Amino acid sequence: MIVEQKLIDIQTRATEIETKMNSGEISGDELTKLSKEYSQLSSILPLINRYLQIQRGIKDANEMLHDEELKSIAAEQLEELNRALPDVERDLQIALLPRDEADDSSVIVEIRAGIGGEESALFAGDLFNQYKSYALRHGWQIEIIEENATSLHGYKEIIFKIIGLGAYARMKFESGIHRVQRVPETEAAGRIHTSAASVAVMPEAKDIDVVIEEKDIRIDIFRASGAGGQHVNKTDSAIRITHFPSGIVVTCQNERSQLQNKATAMSVLRSRLYEKQRSEQMNASNASRRSMVGSGDRSEKIRTYNFPEQRVTDHRIKLTLYKLDDILAGGEALDEMIDALISADQLERLAAID
């Protein structure tokens, strides 16, 4: 049940922030912080206004029922308002759900080939191209961090960053095992093979999110090698960072300088530690309930791409779309699938509150 006073408090807070921002008396970090808060509140205000308008209309209509001349009009209005109320109430409840603090973040994505040999590596390449196209369509930037390419232009592993506001909110349900069923290019007999690749999506962590002590890491410098890196050279510029408490090891050799590789490797390490910390907190708070779409477990099979039938199935929400080409192209069908996952997560969180 929505408490009206809470909604009025939100309206009041939005007005206070707007007045402060227009006063010209604040700047810098404080202005940035208030602008972000106002942006979040202002997206809810139309729903609040609509909800309160319906509630006032219901109250007025109930009073009009006592007037014989207005009774029929009031009954008609009451029926219409009561029919509209549940949808507005549900939309408002969803809008008021606690936000994931990482939703606005850029993301680091790791794709690794799994079972299936070269075919799996080619599929990992398909997934990278899918997310690259999707990111560019949304106006985000792509930055490759580390890549291990194969001779057929697939990837044994590729790590990249998607830079853009709200990238994590759209991408966070992509973590898990993606399976493909198709006839490989190398298959002479035309038999359908099944292979897989794993995807891990992590919010890019800031310095304030994770503190890494110097004593907890070892940094090794070595000569960059291999065909994967776009800037691979013969200098000792590659970096390997080992984080002792977690056992996480990060390697970076794609950048031109040792300094750049170190900064990039530290960014990946920080994000992996941040995601590990978030997962532990989520598991602790959801000990009695396993989330249908929000576990982010990279070992969980989440989606199957079937080429012969041109279908893509997300197993978590049992959604099948016969739009494989558009999904792999990072098109509107991928948005359709992601929107369904976000809606399923919201409804699940609402049910948990009830």
C-alpha positions in Angstrom: 0.0 0.0 0.0 1.3 3.4 -0.9 1.4 6.0 1.9 0.2 9.4 0.4 2.4 11.4 2.9 5.5 9.7 1.5 4.5 10.9 -2.0 3.9 14.4 -0.8 7.3 14.4 0.9 8.9 13.4 -2.5 7.1 16.3 -4.2 8.3 18.7 -1.5 11.9 17.4 -1.7 11.9 17.9 -5.5 10.7 21.5 -5.1 13.4 22.2 -2.4 16.2 20.8 -4.7 14.9 22.8 -7.7 14.9 26.0 -5.6 18.5 25.4 -4.4 19.8 24.6 -7.9 18.1 27.8 -9.3 19.5 30.0 -6.5 23.0 30.0 -7.9 24.4 29.5 -4.4 25.7 26.0 -4.9 28.2 24.5 -7.2 30.7 21.7 -7.7 30.1 18.3 -6.0 27.1 19.6 -4.2 25.4 20.7 -7.4 26.3 17.4 -9.1 24.8 15.4 -6.2 21.6 17.5 -6.1 21.2 17.3 -9.9 21.4 13.5 -9.7 18.9 13.3 -6.9 16.5 15.7 -8.8 16.8 13.6 -11.9 15.8 10.5 -10.0 12.9 12.2 -8.3 11.6 14.1 -11.4 11.2 10.8 -13.2 8.7 9.7 -10.5 6.8 13.0 -10.2 4.4 12.4 -13.1 3.3 9.1 -11.6 2.9 10.7 -8.2 0.8 13.5 -9.6 -1.4 11.0 -11.5 -1.8 8.8 -8.5 -2.8 11.7 -6.2 -5.1 13.1 -8.9 -6.9 9.7 -9.1 -7.2 9.6 -5.3 -8.7 13.1 -5.1 -11.0 12.2 -8.0 -12.2 9.1 -6.1 -12.8 11.1 -3.0 -14.8 13.8 -4.9 -16.8 11.2 -6.8 -17.8 9.4 -3.5 -19.0 12.7 -2.1 -21.0 13.4 -5.3 -22.8 10.0 -4.9 -24.9 11.7 -2.2 -26.2 14.2 -4.7 -29.2 12.7 -6.6 -28.6 15.0 -9.7 -24.9 14.1 -9.9 -25.1 10.5 -8.8 -25.0 8.8 -12.2 -22.1 11.0 -13.4 -20.2 10.3 -10.1 -20.8 6.5 -10.5 -19.4 6.6 -14.0 -16.3 8.6 -12.9 -15.8 6.3 -10.0 -15.8 3.3 -12.2 -13.3 4.8 -14.6 -10.9 6.0 -11.8 -11.0 2.6 -10.0 -10.2 0.9 -13.2 -7.2 3.1 -13.8 -5.9 3.0 -10.2 -4.3 -0.5 -10.1 -2.0 0.1 -13.1 -0.9 3.5 -11.8 -0.4 2.1 -8.3 1.8 -0.7 -9.7 3.9 1.6 -11.8 4.4 3.9 -8.8 5.4 1.0 -6.6 8.0 -0.1 -9.2 9.3 3.4 -9.5 9.7 3.6 -5.7 11.6 0.3 -5.4 15.1 0.9 -4.0 17.5 1.6 -6.8 20.7 -0.4 -7.4 23.4 2.1 -6.6 25.4 0.7 -9.5 22.7 1.1 -12.2 24.1 4.3 -13.5 27.7 2.9 -13.8 29.6 1.9 -16.9 30.4 -1.8 -17.1 33.3 -4.2 -17.6 32.3 -7.3 -19.6 34.2 -10.5 -19.8 33.4 -13.1 -22.4 35.1 -16.5 -22.4 34.8 -19.4 -24.8 33.6 -22.6 -23.1 32.9 -26.1 -24.4 33.0 -26.4 -28.2 36.5 -25.5 -29.2 36.9 -23.1 -32.1 33.1 -22.9 -32.6 32.8 -21.7 -29.0 35.4 -19.0 -29.7 33.5 -17.9 -32.8 30.3 -17.7 -30.7 32.2 -15.6 -28.1 33.1 -13.3 -31.0 29.4 -13.1 -32.0 28.5 -12.1 -28.4 31.1 -9.4 -28.4 29.9 -8.0 -31.7 26.3 -8.2 -30.3 27.1 -6.1 -27.3 29.4 -3.8 -29.2 26.5 -3.0 -31.6 24.0 -2.7 -28.8 26.3 -0.3 -26.9 26.9 1.9 -30.0 23.1 2.0 -30.7 22.6 3.3 -27.2 25.2 6.0 -27.6 27.8 4.3 -25.4 31.5 3.8 -26.0 33.5 0.6 -26.3 37.0 0.2 -25.0 38.8 -3.2 -25.3 40.9 -4.1 -22.3 42.2 -7.5 -23.1 41.7 -10.0 -26.0 42.9 -13.4 -26.9 41.8 -14.0 -30.5 41.9 -17.2 -32.5 43.0 -17.8 -36.1 39.4 -17.8 -37.3 38.7 -14.4 -35.7 36.9 -15.8 -32.6 37.9 -15.1 -29.0 39.1 -17.5 -26.3 38.6 -14.5 -24.1 37.8 -10.8 -24.5 37.4 -8.2 -21.8 36.0 -4.8 -22.6 34.5 -1.7 -21.1 31.1 -0.2 -22.1 31.2 3.5 -21.1 27.9 5.2 -20.7 25.3 6.3 -18.1 23.0 3.5 -17.2 25.0 0.8 -19.0 24.9 -1.5 -15.9 21.1 -1.1 -15.5 20.6 -2.5 -19.1 23.4 -5.1 -19.1 23.4 -6.6 -15.6 21.2 -9.6 -16.5 23.5 -10.7 -19.3 25.8 -12.6 -16.9 25.8 -16.4 -17.2 26.3 -19.1 -19.8 25.1 -18.4 -23.3 24.6 -21.5 -25.4 24.5 -21.8 -29.2 23.1 -24.5 -31.4 24.1 -24.3 -35.1 26.1 -26.0 -37.9 29.8 -24.9 -37.5 31.7 -23.6 -40.5 34.1 -26.4 -40.0 31.4 -29.1 -40.0 31.4 -30.9 -43.4 28.5 -33.3 -42.6 26.1 -30.5 -41.7 25.4 -31.6 -38.2 24.2 -29.2 -35.5 26.7 -28.7 -32.7 26.1 -27.2 -29.3 28.7 -25.0 -27.7 28.8 -22.2 -25.1 30.5 -19.1 -23.9 30.3 -17.4 -20.5 29.6 -13.7 -19.9 30.3 -11.8 -16.8 29.0 -8.2 -16.4 30.4 -6.0 -13.6 29.8 -2.4 -12.7 32.9 -0.3 -13.1 34.1 0.4 -9.6 35.3 3.8 -8.4 38.2 4.3 -5.9 35.7 5.0 -3.1 33.9 1.7 -3.8 36.9 -0.6 -3.2 40.1 0.2 -1.4 43.0 -1.9 -2.5 46.0 -2.0 -0.1 49.5 -2.1 -1.6 50.5 -5.0 0.7 47.6 -7.1 -0.7 48.8 -7.1 -4.3 51.8 -8.2 -6.4 52.5 -6.5 -9.7 54.5 -8.5 -12.3 55.8 -6.9 -15.5 56.5 -9.0 -18.6 56.8 -8.7 -22.4 53.5 -8.4 -24.3 52.9 -11.3 -26.7 50.2 -13.0 -28.8 48.1 -11.9 -31.7 45.1 -10.7 -29.7 46.2 -7.3 -28.5 45.6 -4.4 -30.9 48.7 -2.6 -29.5 50.9 -5.6 -28.6 54.6 -4.7 -28.9 57.9 -6.1 -27.9 58.6 -4.0 -24.8 58.1 -5.1 -21.2 54.8 -3.3 -20.9 52.4 -6.1 -20.0 51.1 -6.1 -16.4 49.9 -8.9 -14.2 48.3 -8.0 -10.8 47.7 -10.7 -8.2 45.4 -9.9 -5.3 46.3 -12.2 -2.4 43.2 -12.0 -0.2 40.8 -12.9 -3.0 43.1 -14.9 -5.3 42.0 -12.8 -8.3 44.6 -12.4 -11.0 44.3 -9.7 -13.7 46.5 -9.4 -16.8 46.5 -6.4 -19.2 48.8 -6.0 -22.3 46.5 -4.1 -24.7 47.6 -0.6 -23.9 50.7 1.1 -25.4 52.5 1.7 -22.1 53.2 0.0 -18.9 51.5 2.8 -17.0 48.3 2.5 -19.0 48.2 -1.3 -18.6 48.7 -0.9 -14.9 45.8 1.6 -14.6 43.5 -0.6 -16.7 44.4 -3.8 -14.8 43.7 -2.0 -11.5 40.4 -0.9 -12.8 39.4 -4.5 -13.7 40.6 -5.8 -10.4 38.7 -3.1 -8.5 35.5 -4.0 -10.5 35.9 -7.7 -9.8 36.3 -7.1 -6.1 33.3 -4.7 -6.1 31.2 -7.3 -7.9 32.4 -10.0 -5.4 31.5 -7.8 -2.5 28.0 -7.0 -4.0 27.4 -10.7 -4.7 28.2 -11.6 -1.1 25.9 -8.9 0.2 23.1 -10.0 -2.1 23.5 -13.7 -1.1 23.3 -12.7 2.5 20.2 -10.6 2.1 18.5 -13.1 -0.1 19.5 -16.2 1.8 15.9 -17.4 1.9 15.0 -16.5 -1.7 17.0 -17.1 -4.9 16.3 -14.4 -7.4 14.9 -15.6 -10.7 16.8 -13.2 -12.9 19.2 -11.3 -10.6 21.7 -13.9 -9.4 24.4 -12.9 -11.9 26.0 -16.4 -11.6 28.3 -16.8 -14.5 28.0 -20.6 -14.3 24.2 -20.6 -14.7 22.8 -21.4 -18.2 20.7 -18.4 -19.0 20.1 -18.3 -22.8 20.1 -20.5 -25.9 20.6 -19.2 -29.5 19.2 -21.8 -31.9 20.2 -20.9 -35.5 18.2 -23.6 -37.4 15.0 -22.3 -35.8 16.1 -18.6 -35.7 15.1 -18.5 -32.0 16.6 -17.2 -28.8 15.3 -18.5 -25.5 16.0 -16.9 -22.1 15.5 -19.8 -19.6 15.1 -17.6 -16.5 11.8 -16.0 -17.7 10.9 -18.7 -20.3 10.8 -16.1 -23.0 11.4 -17.2 -26.6 11.8 -14.7 -29.5 12.1 -15.8 -33.1 14.4 -12.8 -33.9 17.8 -14.3 -33.7 19.4 -12.1 -36.3 18.2 -8.9 -34.8 19.3 -10.0 -31.3 22.8 -10.9 -32.4 22.9 -7.5 -34.3 22.2 -5.8 -31.0 18.9 -4.5 -32.3 15.5 -3.8 -30.8 14.8 -7.4 -30.1 17.7 -7.5 -27.6 16.0 -4.5 -25.9 12.8 -6.4 -25.9 14.5 -9.3 -24.1 16.3 -7.0 -21.6 13.1 -5.1 -20.9 11.3 -8.4 -20.1 14.1 -9.3 -17.7 14.0 -5.9 -16.0 10.2 -6.2 -15.6 10.5 -9.8 -14.2 13.0 -8.6 -11.6 10.8 -5.6 -10.6 7.7 -7.8 -10.2 9.7 -10.3 -8.1 11.0 -7.5 -5.8 7.5 -6.2 -5.4 6.2 -9.7 -4.5 9.0 -9.9 -1.9 7.8 -6.6 -0.3 4.2 -7.8 -0.2 
